[in-house]
Amino acid sequence: MRTIPEMKVVVVGAGYAGMLAANRVARKVKEAAEVTVVNPRPDFVERVRLHQQVAGTAVAATPIASMLRNGAVLKVGAVDRIGDGCVVLDGGTRLDFDWAFLAVGSTVRPLPGTVPVGTWEGAERARVALAALAAGRTVTVVGGGATGIETAAEVAWARPDLKVRIVGPAVGDTFTDRANEKVRAGLERLRVEIVDDSATEVGDGAVHLRSGLSLLSDLTLWAIVSGVPDLATRSGLTVDGDGRAVVEASLRSVDDERIFAVGDCAAVPGARFACALAGPQAAHAVDNVARLIAGRAPVPYTPRYIARAVTLGRDNAVGQFTRRDDTLRRAHVSGRTGVVIKELASRGGKYGARTGTGG
């Protein structure tokens, strides 16, 4: 009887893309005898719930071991480099692979004096600092995009005894028309002060703005996700100006056909930082591995958008529908309907990561 060659697969990163890739390989690629997930912490972090982690309204972490399918194992550690069929950990441990998935996500570059909320470690620091604040103190959230809006709203909803403000060049400008108005109205309903300006420096208990104004702040949270970990750069892979690994249309690295880059760390034309894209990219990459193993050509990946949405506390949310290319439609939902849709999407992201389904 002919034996099937055993293949080793290594997944670097255990966010939405990494977890879905690992579980989909274990479920779908029967030739893979060994699937190893490498991650610096033992937990899967739902980044879409980090604002809730900060406010103490939900827990955003789940043990990775409880989410992995049979055939996939976790190795906790930091990766020094990837390439030439091998992943090298900081301590020198080497993991050989036939196929690898680079899925280290994105990161934050906060101003000194702020606490970043876009990472697990930062969110935990923010949660502890927020819990220690006495009534009447002021929290400033820097960042007018989805992360900033959800963080400011969640803190205001959970701690109505605090003064909360959000600072950004144009808060809520990722939405248009009535959807934008409802986002800003939702923040104001929670008594969040909206400051359309840019923070340039934080220190001496104040946030200093580009306009020259200074705002007193007892806790300043950085809610802007930007940039990616430098693993691809350190490994000598071709990267774009933001440090994201450059990939072919099939999501394979242009330098190493055994490495697929997926999620925020991949320079996919037309893709922005979004958990909603991480899962479909991972699913597509795994399916392409299956095609290659079967001797078929890989299929190009095209981003497909559906909507943009933000929660505004626990009882309000705004979602605006988009075309497939991410341009906005006028149609939107809000209120409790928006909450239900946003919650279903959040749960769906975790379900896809745990089961390896989606795409």
Residue, then its C-alpha position, 0 to 999 in steps of 0.5 A: m500500500r502506498t504511504i502518504p508522505e508526512m508533512k510538517v506545518v508550522v503556524v506563527g501567530a495564534g490570532y484569528a488568522g493563525m488559529l483558523a489556519a492551524n485548525r483548517v490544516a488539521r481538519k482538511v490537509k490529511e497529509a499534514a502529520e504535524v501542525t505546530v502553532v507558535n505563539p508568545r502567550p498560551d491564550f487566543v486573544e479576541r482583539v475585537r473584545l479588547h475594549q471590553q477587557v479594558a472596561g472589565t465587561a468581558v474576558a478577551a482571552t481563551p486558552i489556545a489548547s482548548m481551541l486546537r483540533n486533534g493533530a495541532v499542538l501549541k508551542v509557547g515562545a517568540v520567533d526569531r526568524i522564519g525561512d529556508g524551511c525552518v522556524v527558529l525560536d528566540g532560545g535557538t529551538r528549530l522547527d522544520f516545516d514543509w509549509a508555514f503560515l506567517a500570521v503575527g498580526s499587527t501592533v501598536r506604536p503608542l506615544p510615550g505616556t499612554v497605555p496602548v489598548g490594541t494588544w493584550e498586554g496593553a489592555e491588561r495594563a489599561r484595565v488595572a489602571l482604569a479600575a484604580l481610578a477614583a470617581g470624577r477622574t478623566v480618561t482620554v482615548v487617543g484614536g478616532g477610528a473603530t478601536g478608539i470609538e469602542t474603547a471610549a464608549e465601553v469605558a463610559w458605559a462601564r464607568p459613568d462616574l468618570k469623565v471620558r473623552i476621545v481625541g482624533p483628527a476626525v472622530g468617526d470618519t471611517f463612516t459616512d452620512r447618517a451612520n457617522e452622525k449616529v456614531r457621534a450621537g452614540l458617543e455623546r449620549l454616553r457623555v463622551e467628549i469628542v475632540d477633533d484634533s491630533a495628540t502630539e505629546v502626553g506628559d505632566g498629566a495632560v494631552h497636548l494637541r496639534s492645535g496648541l491646546s492641552l487637556l488634563s488627563d488622569l489616564t490616557l489610552w492609545a487606541i491606534v493600531s499601526g504597523v506590524p511586528d518586524l519578523a518578516t523584515r528580520s527574516g529577510l523576506t520582502v516587505d512593503g513600506d509598512g513592514r508587511a510581507v509581500v505576497e503573490a496573488s495566492l498569498r505565498s511570500v514572493d521569496d519563499e513558496r513554502i511560506f504563506a503570509v495572512g492577516d494584518c502582517a501580509a501586504v495583500p492589495g486592497a486589504r486593510f487591518a481587519c479581523a474580518l479579513a484575517g480568517p478568510q485569508a487564512a482559509h484561502a491560504v490553507d485551501n491553496v496548500a491543499r491544491l498544491i499538494a494535489g498537484r493543482a495550481p493555487v487560486p488568487y485571493t481577492p478581499r471581500y468586504i461586507a460592512r464596518a461596525v462599532t459597538l457603543g457600550r452594551d446596548n448600542a452599535v452602528g454598522q454601515f454596509t460596504r461594497r465588496d471593494d470596501t467603499l461605503r454604501r448609505a445603508h446602515v443599522s444601529g441600536r439593538t439591531g446593530v448590537v445583535i449583528k456585531e455580536l454575531a460577527s464577533r462570535g463568528g470570528k472566534y467560531g471560525a478560528r476554533t473550527g477552521t471553517g470560513g473563507 
